[in-house]
Amino acid sequence: MSEMRLDKWFLAILYLLAIVMLREWLLPVMELTQTGQISLFLIFIGIAFFLALMTVKWWLAAFIKILYIIWAIHFMFFDGILLTKETSKLLLEDFNSNFAVILVGNWSEISNPFRTMLFFILLWMTTYLIRHWIESRKSIFLFYSMTIIFIAIIDTFTAYSAKGSILIIMITGLLLLGLLTIPKLAEKHNLSISSHKLASISIPLLLILVISGIFILTLPKLEPVWADPVPFLTSVVDGTGEGGNGEGISKTGYDPDDSRLGGPFIQDNTLIFEASVPKKQYWKIETKNTYTSKGWEQPSESNVITYTSNMGMGAYAEGEGIISGESKLAQLNMLKRFPFIVYPYGMINVETDEDVQFMKLETLDQYRTTIGDEPVSLDSYEIEYIEHDFSLKALRETTMDEVNSLGEDFSDYLQLPNELPERIGELAETITDSSENVYDKAKAIERYFGRNGFVYDQKNVAVPAEDEDYVDQFLFETKSGYCDNYSTSMVVMLRTIGIPARWVKGFAPGELGRNENKESVYKITNNEAHSWVEAFMPGIGWMPFEPTIGFGGASSIEYDTELQLDDPEVPEMPEPERKKLEEKSKPKKEDKKSSFDFNKTFDSIKKWIMDKKWILLAVLSIVTFFGSLLYRRRRKWFPKLLVRYYRFGKNDWAKYSKRYGSLLKQLNRFGFKRKNGETLLKYAIQVDAYFGGDTMQRLTTAYEKGIYGENRTEHDWQRLQELWEDLINRTSD
């Protein structure tokens, strides 16, 4: 039984589907190893399949792949220009040292560039194996099964969420299996299937899978029957209990108990609520004031103010340092119910259809929802809020004398445990010593973490021992943690220098997506559970600060004062304003200076070209060689390109005349040179004598009727196209 060769277009579709499945292998590997640069690996896979599709000689394909691997490793790990003497030496030294490491069996000491090279080689072998399964075996079932098992294990036993990957793999894999079954059956029964028949058979399969995928996405889904096994298994291995609050591994999400902070977290993508809101907002739940050296507590006693829907409520900031904008609406759809509301800064009103009361606990700044005396959870509600900016001018007019005169009302926001290590206060004094106002002192502490080697991490997070302070351990020992570490440390440091501060809990803005009605909403999951800081600015009020690395912050600044480029505020300014300031600060250039700069730039380019002339000549030679090779072999590949090109667009006389002209040029390349004065019909007879039949004569007759007889409409364009494609394809054999 002879092996059936697959049509190139059909093979290209199969390769494309294989790349989609390989991408689903790469995504968890990249995320869990924090490798990044997934696009470089996908490009390599695409190059490997493209070279196979074009049936490039094995030695040339290997040369191109090796060149790409060298370039990719250089791009990821080395600076400078590729293939210079210095970088080539670095690459060779790295590879030599790693071969020595492998020989002694010390695999853990392999460098990152060498690991990356090995990973590229693994991808190279994988693409070759997939090609074998597709082209020779015509069965991808083993690869499909391995992909499902791999993703299922990764999704179950790691922090990676494969929620979307499962659907993509199922549809892509089933499509691959179905498409490969067609040529496999044809080969079994010694049948030949044309491209058109292959497409007509494949379309129903594609439609079935697409419709099934739509049903899968739209139908309601049950919650998992079994709990996530990761926390349990980890706790068994590590000897730590399940749960959180410094007592084991927890999932991300809101937890009212903050008495024991610390310990690792794992990601939880459970959707909590959707917010239809014009722009990103921080979503506040509560504040806590009492720091215990291990976490945060709050007295149960609190003044309570009762509000009802549309009554007007909130903690909207007003003052000379506040620049108000227009009121806006936020529509919240709660998928997880809470007996309180989450709200944005600037809230002035809450509206809900239910007859509910909002009980504001002033000490916590929390709004609990009740009907009568019973807690109730709302499905949805609408919040009216006013966006506002803080005036930088007013903030920089704040003084520590004003803070010191605030009185006993702010004593709760200066509370610190008696056993707090003194070096925390000493560090805060050092950080803020050069700052002259309250705002700059707070900003100095906020910026401190991002400039002094601190790392954001949810996994390797320490828990303080009984005789250790949570903040002290983070600031001076680990320097590694998540939002609770950063926000708690900032609140404590602010309090040590006399600035009232409080710890805030809620949710970060979330990611923009679409709800079931295809409307744009911000989706807030358990992963967005967050904590940040509010510091009191005298004469202005409570202002949010964001010390956690990687988060944007909830405050918007109005830059209403003159700034110099060396001002710490400049890097945080919006891009348009910062560029205006940079342009304004640049000295004006005279024409002579501009001319000098141009000449200097030209000289530097010339020098660079002379320094790299041998490399440039080598690259030019390679490009010229392959370019000339392609040009000399254009008779082989150009007809296929012309066929694809002329299949697009309307079939009429204009396109046919162009087709005929292209055919004459291709015949000339093939060896049929038309003599001077020779008629088209006589030329066509010679062509048909070589290829057999009367195809060229029929094409020429139709062309002459259009040219000389002005008959440009009464033709069977589809039949002429088929004749033209058949003849021009035969010239490439």
N, C-alpha and C positions, 0 to 999 in steps of 0.2 A: 504494500500500500504506500503510495507516494505521499510525501509530506506536503500539505497545502500551505503555500506562501500567503501571508496576510497582506491585504492592500495597505499602502502606506498611510493613507488617511485614517483607516480603521485602526492601524497600529498606533498612530499618533494619539488617538482617543484613549486607547488602552494604557499607553504610557502616562497620559495626563491623569487618568484615574489612579494609577499606581503612585504618582507623585503626591496626589491628595492623601492617600493612605500613609505614605512615608512621612508626610508632614505631621500627621497625628502621632507618629512615633517620636518625632523630633520635639514637639511642643512640650510634653512632660519632662523630657530629658533636659531641655534648655531651662525650664522653670525650676526644676528641682536641684539642678547643679549650678544655677545662676550663671550659665554660660553666656547667653545672649548671642547676637549675630546670627540668628536662625536664617536670615535671608541669604547669607553667604553659603550655607549648607544646601539650601533649597536650589540656589543657582547652580551649584555643583551637580546636584541630582539632575536638574534640567539639562545641563550640558551633556552629561553622560547619556541620557536618553536621546537627545537630539543627534549626537554623533552616531549613535546606533541606528537611528531612523534614516540618516543620510548615508548609511553604509560606508562610513569613512574607514580607511585602512587602520588596522589595529595599532600599528606603530605610531601613526599620526594622531589617533585618538588618545593614546597613552601620553604622548608628548604634550598635547593640549591640556589634559587633565593634570599632569604634573606641574605644568606652568601655572595653572589656576591655583593649585594647592599651595605652591610657593608664594604666589601673590596674596592669597587669602591669609596665610599665616603671617606674612609680613605686614599686611594691613591691620591685623588684630593686635600684634604684639611689638612691632618695631616701628620706629619713626624714620623719617627720611625717605629718600628715593630708592625704589626697588633696584636690586642687582648692582648697587654700588660696591666698591671694594669693602667698605666697612660693614654694610648689612650682610653681604655674602659671607664675610668672615664670622659674623655673629651667628648666622644660621648654621654654618658648618660646625662651629664650636658647640652650639647647643645640641645638634644631632650627635656629634661624637661623644659628648659627655653623657648623653642619655643611653647610647648603646652600651657604654661601660656600666651604667647603673643597671641596665637590664641583664647583663651578663652575670652580675653578682646577685641578681634576684631581688634587688631593693626597689620594688615597683612604686612604693609610695613617694620616692624621691624624683620621679619623672617630672620634667618641667611641663608647664602648660602648653608651650608651642609644640612640644613633641607629642603630648596627649592629643592635641588637635590634629596633628598629622595622622596619628593612628586612627582617629575617628573618621577622617576623610577616607582613609584606606578601607575602613569598615563599610562606609557608604558606597565606595567603589565596588566592593565585592557584593554588597547587597543589591545594587542596581544590576549587576551582571546576573545574579541569581534570579531576580525578578524577570529579567529578559528571557532567561531559560524557561521559566515557568510559563510565560506568556507565549513566546514564539515556538518553542519545541513541545512542551508538555500540553500547552493550551489549557492549563488548569491553574488557578490561583488559590485554590481552597486552603492549602496549607498556610500560605501567607495571610490569608483572610482570618483563619482561625487563630493564628499566633497573635495577630493584631488585636482581636477581640479580647483574648486572654490577657495580653499585656496591659491594655487600657483598663480592663476590669480590675486587675490587681493594683495598678497604680492609683486608680480612683478610690479603691477600698482602703488601702493600707498606707497612703501618703496624703499630704495636704493638697495634692493636685485634684482639681475638679474637672472631670471628663463629661460633664453634663451635655455639652454640645457635641463633643467628639463621638460619643456612642452613636448618635443619629447619623452623623456624617459617615462613619465607618460602615454602618449597616447598609446604607443606601449605596455608597461607592462600591463596597465589596460585593453586594448582590448584583449590581450592574456589571461589574467585571466578570463575575461567574456566569451571568446570563449571556453576555456578549461572546465570551470565549467558548461557550457551549455550541454556538452556531457553527463556527468553522470546524470544531472538533467532530460534530455529527456529520458535516459535509465530507470531511476527510475519511471518516469511518465508512461512508457509503460511496466513496469515489465520485463525489459530486463537485461541480465547480459553481461557485456563487459569485456573481458580479457585484460591484460596489453598490449599485442601485438596489439590488435585491437584499443585500446585507443591511442597508439602511432601512428598507421597508420592513424587514423582520425585526430590527432592533427598536424601532420607534414605539411599538406597543409595550415592550418591556420597560422602556424609559418612562412612558406615561403611567404605567402601573406603579412604578417605584416612586415617581413624583407625587402622585395622588396619595399613596400610602404614607409618604413623608408628611404631607399636609395634614392628613388625619392624625398622625402621631403628635404633631405639634399642637393641633387645636383641641383634641380630646382631653378631658380632665384626667389628672394623674394622681394616683394614690401616694400618700407619704410612705417612706421606707418602713417595712415591717420590722427589720432588725436595726438596732442602734449601731452607730459607727463603732467598729471594733478597735480603732487606733488607740483611743485613750486607755481602753482596758488593757490591750496588749502591752502598751508602753508602761503602764503602771505596774503590770506583772513583772516586766523585765527590770524596771528601775526601782521597784519597791516603793513607788509613790502611789498614793490613792488616786482615785478618780476625783474630778471636781476641779475647782480653781481657787482663787484667793490665796495663792501661795502654798497650796496644799497638793499640788499635782499639775496635770496638764488640763487646760480648759479650752473650750471653743471660744472664738471671738463672739462678741455679743454683749448686750447690756446686762449687767448684774448689779442689783442694788447694794450688795454686800461688798464693801471696799476696805474692810477692817484688816485684811491680810493681803497686801499687794506683792507681786512678783511671781515667778514661775513661768513656764512656757505656755504658748497658745498655739492652737492649730486653726487653720482657716475654716470658716463656715460660710458658704455662699447663700444661705437661706435668705430669701427676700423678706424684708420686714415691712417696708411701706414704699409707695410710689408718690412722688411729689411733682405736681404740675406747677412749675414756678418759672418765671422769666430767666433767672440765672442762678448759679450755684449759691447755696446757703448752708451755713452751719446750723444744725438742728439741736437745740438745747433741751435738756430734760430737768437738770437740777444742779445745785452747787453744794459743796460740803466744806466745812470750815475747821473741824478739829483734827489736827494731825497727831498721830499717836506714836510715831517713829516706826510703825509697821504698816500703816495705812490710814484711812480716813473714817471718821465716825461723825454722827450728827445727833444732837440731843433730840429726844422724841417731842419735847415741848416746842411749839412754834406758834406765833401769831397767825391766825387764819382769816383771810378775806374771801368772801363768797361773791362770785359773779355768775351771771346767766348769759345765755347766747345773745349776741348783739348788744351786750351791756356796755362794752368798751373796757378793755383791760390790757395789761401788759406793762412792761418796764421800758417804755420808749424813752430814750435819752434826749433831753432838751437842754440847751445852754448855749453860751456864746461860742464854745468850741465845737459845736455840732452843726453841720451843714446838711439840712434835710432835703430829701428828694420827694418824688411823687409816691403816693400810696399804691401798693401793688397787692395782688392776691396770690395765695398759695393754696392749691387744692390737694389735700392729703388723702390717700386711699390706703388704709391700714390693713396689711395682710397678717400681721401678728398683733394681737390686741394687748394694749397696756391700759391700766387704770389711771392714766394721766395723758397729757398731750405733749407732743414734741413741737417746738415752735422756733421760728427764726428770730434773729435780732430785729428790733424795731416793731414788734407785734403791738397792735392797738385794738384788735377785735378778733373774736372767734365766733363763727356761725356754724350751727349744726341743726339738723332736722329734729333731733331728739330733745326731749324736755330734760336737759341735764344741767347740773350745777358745776361750776369750776371753783374748786377750793384751793386758793393760793396759800401755800405754806411759805411765809415770808423768809424764814431762816434758810430754807432750801431753795427758794426761788422756783418752786415746782407747782404746777397746776394739776391737781388731781380731779378726776371726773366722778361724780356721784349722782344718783337719783335717790332722793331722800337721804338716808344715811348709808346706803349701800354703794360700794364701788361699782363702777360700770366702765366698760371698754367701748370706745367708739369705732365704728367701721370706717367712717370718713368725716372730715370736717374741713371748713374753709377758714383760712387765717388772712386777715388784712394786716399789712405791715408797711412801714415806711423805711426805705433805705436811707442811710445817712453816712456822711463822711466826717472823719475827725480832722479838725483844722490843725495842721502841723504848727502853725504860728502859735495857736492857743496852747497846744501840748508843750511847746518849748518855753512857755511862760510859767509853767507850773514850778513850784519851789518846795523844798523839803520843809521849810517853815510852815507852809500851808498844811502839809501832811501832819506835822507835829501838833497842830492846833485843832485837829479833827475831833478830839474828845473820846469819851468812853463808848460812844455808839459804834466805833470801829475796832474795839478791843478784840472781838471775836476773830477779826480778819488779820490780827497780829499774833494770835496764839501760837506758841511753840512748846514742845515738851521740854521739861527741865533737863533731861539727859541728852539733849541735842548736842552733838560734837561741835566744839568751838571752831574747828577748821572750816565748817560750812559757811559760817558768818564771815570768817576771814577771807575766804574765796570770793564771796559776794562783794565785800568791800574792795578787794583788789580789782574785780571786774568793773565796778562802777565808779572807781575813784576819780577818773578823769571826766565823768559826766556831770553836768551842772544842774540839770533839771530832772524832775521825777520821770518824765517820759523817756528821756535818753538813758536813764539808769535801768528802767525796765527793758528797753530795747537792747541794751548791752548784755543783759542776762539772757534774753531771748536768743540773741545771735551767738552767744558763747558756745553752745553745743555744736553748732554746725562748723565751727572753726577750730575745734580742739580735739579732734580724733574720736568723737562719739559715733557710735554705730547703731542704726535702727535694726532690731532683731526681735522676732517673736518666739524663737525656739530656744536659743541658748541664753536664757534669762535667769539670773540667780535669785534665790530667796534668802533674805537676811536671817541670820541666826538670832537666837533670843537676845544676845548681847550686842547685836548690830543694829544700826539705824538704816532704814531703807534708802534714804537720800544719800547718806554718807557712803554707803556701799557702791551706789551707782556713780557718784561724782568722782570717787578716788580709787576705786578698785576695778569695777567691771567696765564702765563706760559703754555698756551695751544694754539695750532694752527697747521698749515700745512706749506708746504715748503716756502711760501712767508714770513711768520713770521720769520722763522729761517734764511733764506738767507739774508733778508733785515737787520735783527738785526746784523748778522756777518759783513756785508759790513759796516754798520754804526759804529760799534765798532772798526773795523780795521782803519777806517778813523780818528776816534778820537785820535788814538795813532800814526797817521802819516804814515800808510801803505796804498798805493794806492790800491783801490779795486773797482770792478764793479759788478753789478747785472746781472746775466745771465738767459735767458729764453730758453726753448726748451722742450725736452721730455726725460724721463728716458728710460732705455734700453728696457723695454717691456718684454714679456714672450715668450719663445721658443715654437713654434707650427709648424703646417704644412699648406701650402697654398693649393689652389685648385689642383695643380699638385703633391700633396703629398711631396713637398720639404720642408726641414727644414728652417723655417724663424722665425725672431723675430716679433711678432705682437704688434704693438704700438697702443693703444687706447687712447681715451680722458682722461682716468684715469692716463695715464703716463705723462700728461702735468706737467711740473716741473720747478722749479727755483733753482739756486745754486749760487756759488760765485767764482770769479776769483780775486786772489791777485797777485800783481806784486812782483816777487823775483828779486832783482837787480843782473845783470849779467846772468840771466837765462830767465826771461820773465814772461808772465802771466801763473799762475798755478791754476787749478780748485780745489775748496774745497767743501766739502759736510757736512754742519752742521745739516741737517734735520735728525731727529731720524728715523732709519729704512732703510735708503738708503746707498748704498755701496760707491759711489763716483767715479769720473772720472779719478783720478790720480793714476799712478802706480809708486811705489818707488823702486829704485835699492839700496839695503842695502849694500853699498860698504864701510862701515866703521864699526869699532868694536863697539858692543853694549853690555851693561850690562843688566841683567834680569830686573832691576828696571827702565830701560829706557822706557819712555811713548810710544815709537815706537814699542816695542816688541809685545804687544797684537794685533797690526794691521798687523804684518808680515804674509806672507803666511804660512800656517800650516807646510809644510816641513822645511822651514828655521827656524821657531820658535822652532820646536822640536830639530833641530840640535844645536841651541844655548843653549837650556835647557840641552841637554845631555852633551854638552861641558862644561857647568858651574857646572855640578854635580861633587862632589869630588869622586875620585877613591876609591872603597871599597876593603878592604883586605878580605882574606878568612875567618878569624876569625870573622870579622864583619858580613859577610854574614851568617855564621853559627849562630851567635847570633840573627840576624834578623829573621831567619827561626824559631828558638826556641821560640822567642817572639811571632811570628805570631801564631804558634801552640798553645802556652799557651792562647792567647787571644781567639782563636776559642774554645778551651776546656772550658774556663771560660764562654763564651757566651752560649755554649750548657748546662752547668750546671745551669746557671741562667734561661734558658728557658726550662728546662727539662720537666716541667709539661705541658707546651704548646705543646712541641714536642711530648710528649707521647700521648696527646689528639689527635693531628693531625694524628699520626701514628695509633692510635686505630681506628679512623674514616676511614682512608684509608684501614686498614686491614679488618674492618667490611664490607665495601662496596666491597672490593676486593674479600673477601671470599664469599659474597653474589652472586657476579657475577660468581665466579668459580662454586659454587654449582648449579647455574641455567644455566650453559653453555650448557646443553642439549637442552634448549629452544632456545637460541639465536645463538649458534655457527653454526648450519646447514645453517641458512640464510646467515651468513658471508661467509661460504664455497661456497654456490651457487654463490654469487656475485664474489667471488675471481676466481672461475674456469671458469667463462664466458669469461674471457679475454684470449687472446692468441690463438694459433693454436690448433685445435682439432686433436690429434693424439694419438698413443699408449702411449707415455710418460705421457701425461696429463691424459689419462684414467686410467693408472695404479695407479697414485697418487690419483685420484678420488676414485677408489675402496678401496685403503688403508684407506682413510679418512672415507669412509662409514663403514668399519669394526670397526673402533674406535668409531664412533658414535653409532653403534648398541650395542657395548659393554657398552657404557654409558647409553643407553636406557634400558639395562637389558638382552640382548642376549649375554651371555658370551659363547664363543666358547671353547669346551672341548679340552683337550690335545689329539692329534691324530685324532681329528674329521676332516673329509674332508670338503673342501669348499662347495661342492655340497650338502652334507648332512646338513650342517649348513644352506645353502640357502633354503632348503626345509622347515626347521623349521621357518625361518623368513617369508617365503611366507604363511605358514599355519596361522601365526598370522595376517599378514596384508592383506592376500587374493591375488589371482592372482599368476603370476609366474615371477614377476619383478626381484627378487633377483636371481632366477635361470638363467634368461637370461643374467644378468650382469655377473654372475659367469662363465657361459659357455664361454662368450667372453673373460673373463680374463684368463681362463685356456687354451684357444686356443693360446693366446699370450705367456703364460708362458711355456706350455709344447709342443705345436704344432708349435711354432715359427710363427704363423699366426698373424702378427701385422699390416697388411695393409688392408685386405679385410673385413672391418667392416663399418657399418653405424654409424659413430661417432656422428652425430647429434641426431639420435634416441637413442643411448646409453646415451647421455647426458640428454635427456628428461626423460628417465627411472630413471636415477640416481638422478636427481633433485626431481622427484616425490617421490621416496622412502625416501630420506634423509629428505625431508620436512615433511613427515608423522611421522618421529621419533621425531619431535619437538612439536607435538600436545599434 
